[in-house]
Amino acid sequence: MAGTPARPPVLIVGNFLSRSTGTRGVCEDLAERLARRGWRVLTTSDRPGRTARLCHMVATCWRRRADYRVAQVDVFSGPAFLWAQAV
């Protein structure tokens, strides 16, 4: 559509753990809402355990780097700032 800004593919980095913990993160809601509105959304990570999740986040950022143009990284506590630096 002319005049409509393009929607770049977006990567959302956060804790997507609701399936395993029952606790839903804001990043999960954001990813779903963007996808419903036509955005191409990639997400990471649903891995249990901090180390496995961090490794999956970094690996996804690197391996899928050609598949997204914008990244949103959830940061909400001390350790998360280190994770954000890593990705």
Secondary structure by P-SEA (a helix, b strand, c coil): ccccccccbbbbbccccccccccccaaaaaaaaaaaaccccccccccccaaaaaaaaaaaaaaacccccbbbbbbccaaaaaaaaac
